[in-house]
Amino acid sequence: MTRAALVCWPFCCEVTHMTSPFKGQTGLKRIFNAAGYSLDGLRAAFKGEAAFRQLVLLNVLLIPIAFWLPVSRAERAIMIAVCLLGLIVELFNSAVEAAIDRISLERHPLSKNAKDMGSAAQLVALTMVALVWGVILL
């Protein structure tokens, strides 16, 4: 996490950054670490989020169907992309929920708004999946 400290003098402002002690890896080491963190995130989502598992199942069904259907390459690519977008949005939604719960389990209107907006984003993504598939196939 990067924190910015604002130091204001009478006629100028300067922003100084303090970097996280977890940063600093470079090159292949950084890439391997990042890949490991990404896999950890996918595992955590699959293990702890029923909605993510349901979307994975939906993708396991829809993506092969996209290859089987008589559609153009561009249409197939779009059909697959919107399916994967649903997974991406669910990962962000789950991340928002986890961060809010980490801060506090107390009920708060701003926490509710954040969680509801994440859920709304997923609704929009799933609506997009249905619309794209419907427009291409109908």
N, C-alpha and C positions, 0 to 999 in steps of 0.2 A: 504494500500500500504506500502511495506517495502522499506526503503531507506538504502543503505549501504554507510557509510562514510569511506573512506580509509585514515588511518593515517599512514604515513611512517616515520620511524626513520632511522638513517643511516644504521643499520644492521638488521632491522626487519620490517615487515609490519603487521598491525593488522586491521581486518575489524570489525567495530562495527555496529550493526543494531539498528535502531529505528523503533519500530512497530507502526502501525496505531492506533489511538485512538479508532477506530471502532472494533479492535480485543479485545480479552480478555474474551469473554463468553466461558464457559466450560460446559460440560455435556449436559443434555437434553435441556437446554436453547440455546446452540449453535446449536444443531440439529434442533430445531424448527425454529430458526432464519434462518438457511441455507435453510430449506425447504421453508420458506416464500420467501426468495430471489429468489430461483429457480422458484417458481410459478410466482413471479413478472416478471422474465425473460421470461417465457413461454407466459404470458399474453402480455407483450410488443412485443414479436416477432409476436404473432398471430394478434395483433391489428395493428402493424405498418409495417409488412413485407408481401407483397403479395406473394412473393416466398415461405415463410414459410407456409402460408395458403394453397397454392397450393400443397405443399409437404404433409401437414397434410391430405388433401383430397385424394391424391394419396395413402397414407398409410391406410386411412380408407377403400379404395377399395382393395388394394393389400393384406393386412394382413388377412382379412377374406377369400379371395380367396386362400391364402396359406394353410389355414386350410381345405378348401374344396377339394383341389387338391389331387390326389392319389400319394403322395410322401412320402419318409421316414421321420422319425422324424428329423434326422440330416439335410436333405435337407430343410425341413420346417423351422427349426431353422435358417439356413443360409439365406433363403429367407426373413425371418422377420428381421434378424439382419442387412442385407444390406439396407432394407427399413428404419430402425431406424437410421442407419449410415447417410443416406441422410439428416435426420432431424438434427442430431448432427452437420454435416458439415455446414448446413445452419445457425444454431445458431452461430457457430464460424464466419462464413462469415459476418453475420449481426453485430456481436460484433466488428469485425475489422472495418467494414464500419462506425459504430457509433463512435468508438474511433478516427478514422481518421477525421471524420466530427467534432468531439468535439475539436480536436486540431486546425483545420482550415478548412474553406470552400474554401480557396484559391486553385486554381489548382496548383499542384506540381507533378513532375515526380515520386517522391517516394510515394506520396499518391496514384497516379494512379497505380503504381506497386503493392502496398499492396492490393488495392481493386481488381485489376485484378487477383492477385494470389488467393484471396479468392474465386472469381468467378471460377477460374480454378479448385480449389479444389472441388467445387460443381459439376462442369462438370465431373470430374473424379469419384466422388461418384455416380452420376446418371448413368454414363456409367457402373460402377460396378454393379449397380442394374440391368440394362438391360442385361448385360453379364451373371450374376449369374442366373437370372430368365430364360434367353434363354438357357443356358447350361443345366439347370435342366429339363426344359420342352421340349426341342427339341431333 
